[in-house]
């Protein structure tokens, strides 16, 4: 189980890191997507920080299990919130957020069982 967590956790951490960088750099697609779901631009640095913290926590979770569990819980909740934000405004292009929510939930289950 630990190896499975390591693979999922590392892949998810890489995706979170890339997303945090794109969010901080105010990538056109990211900003357009945030506008579509009515997220204020002032929130972008905070959301990027949450993604970066999740990535760091998932990586730290390779050595310190409670940090991995806490990070996986936080990332799962973050992306559940993203899915809800899309549904709330009737934007059904939510596959990326849904996939990341499922990956985060998988990381959580795998870290708890490892």
URUR-V132110 format. One record per residue. N is the residue number from 0. RES is the residue in one letter. SS is DSSP state (a for helix, b for strand, c for the rest). OMEGA is omega in degrees with one decimal (NA if undefined). Layout:
n=<N & N>
res=<RES & RES>
ss=<SS & SS>
omega=<OMEGA & OMEGA>
This chain:
n=<0 & 1 & 2 & 3 & 4 & 5 & 6 & 7 & 8 & 9 & 10 & 11 & 12 & 13 & 14 & 15 & 16 & 17 & 18 & 19 & 20 & 21 & 22 & 23 & 24 & 25 & 26 & 27 & 28 & 29 & 30 & 31 & 32 & 33 & 34 & 35 & 36 & 37 & 38 & 39 & 40 & 41 & 42 & 43 & 44 & 45 & 46 & 47 & 48 & 49 & 50 & 51 & 52 & 53 & 54 & 55 & 56 & 57 & 58 & 59 & 60 & 61 & 62 & 63 & 64 & 65 & 66 & 67 & 68 & 69 & 70 & 71 & 72 & 73 & 74 & 75 & 76 & 77 & 78 & 79 & 80 & 81 & 82 & 83 & 84 & 85 & 86 & 87 & 88 & 89 & 90 & 91 & 92 & 93 & 94 & 95 & 96 & 97 & 98 & 99 & 100 & 101 & 102 & 103 & 104 & 105 & 106 & 107 & 108 & 109 & 110 & 111 & 112 & 113>
res=<X & X & X & X & X & X & X & X & X & X & X & X & X & X & X & X & X & X & X & X & X & X & X & X & X & X & X & X & X & X & X & X & X & X & X & X & X & X & X & X & X & X & X & X & X & X & X & X & X & X & X & X & X & X & X & X & X & X & X & X & X & X & X & X & X & X & X & X & X & X & X & X & X & X & X & X & X & X & X & X & X & X & X & X & X & X & X & X & X & X & X & X & X & X & X & X & X & X & X & X & X & X & X & X & X & X & X & X & X & X & X & X & X & X>
ss=<c & a & a & a & a & a & a & a & a & a & a & a & a & a & a & a & a & a & a & a & a & a & a & a & c & c & c & a & a & a & a & a & a & a & a & a & c & c & c & c & a & a & a & a & a & a & a & a & a & a & a & a & a & a & a & a & a & a & a & a & c & c & c & c & a & a & a & a & a & a & a & a & a & a & a & a & a & a & a & a & a & a & a & a & a & a & a & a & c & c & c & c & c & c & a & a & a & a & a & a & a & a & a & a & a & a & a & a & a & a & a & a & a & c>
omega=<-178.0 & -179.9 & 178.0 & 176.6 & -178.1 & -179.7 & -178.8 & -179.0 & 179.8 & 178.4 & 178.6 & 177.9 & 176.8 & 178.4 & 178.6 & 179.2 & 178.4 & 179.6 & 178.5 & 179.0 & 179.2 & 179.4 & 179.0 & 179.7 & -179.8 & 175.6 & -176.0 & -179.2 & 179.9 & -179.0 & 178.7 & 179.4 & 178.8 & 177.1 & -178.3 & -179.7 & 173.5 & 174.3 & 179.6 & -179.9 & 179.1 & -179.6 & -173.7 & 178.6 & 179.0 & 179.4 & 176.8 & 178.7 & 177.4 & 178.4 & 179.3 & 178.2 & 176.9 & 178.7 & 179.3 & 179.8 & 178.0 & 178.5 & 177.5 & 179.0 & 174.6 & -178.7 & -177.2 & -172.7 & -178.8 & 177.1 & 177.1 & 177.7 & -179.3 & 179.5 & -179.9 & 175.9 & -178.8 & -179.4 & 176.8 & 179.1 & 178.8 & -175.8 & 169.9 & 175.4 & 178.2 & 177.9 & 178.7 & 178.9 & 178.2 & -178.0 & -178.3 & -179.0 & 178.8 & 173.6 & -173.8 & 171.7 & -172.6 & -178.0 & -179.7 & 179.6 & -179.4 & 179.2 & 179.0 & 175.6 & 178.9 & 176.2 & 179.3 & 177.7 & 177.1 & 177.7 & 179.0 & -178.7 & -178.7 & -179.4 & 177.8 & -177.9 & -176.5 & NA>
